[in-house]
């Protein structure tokens, strides 16, 4: 048979004294942990920014390629629409135009317009 005695201990009057050496160790540990956290957070944020910029760059390059392809298509379309043979055919078929027959075109003798330089500005002053 075992007997246990219950003893009531009152530590309310005990005051804890601070150990300055232990306090310096805790501060150094806290500073080291904070610095490690800041370095890790900085590295992670830079890494995430790099990945995000990489995705943006890939998207921009893809968009550039699409726009260049679209531009080439538009240039081909403009060249096809502005071809003289096409314009001539449209003028005949849709607008009912015809090519000029010999004798319908008259050359006009137009005197060349003289190239006038700046005219001098004169002013007269009348005093009374």
PyMOL commands that set and color helices and strands:
alter all, ss='L'
color gray80, all
select helices_A, chain A and resi 20-81+84-93
alter helices_A, ss='H'
color red, helices_A
deselect
rebuild
show_as cartoon
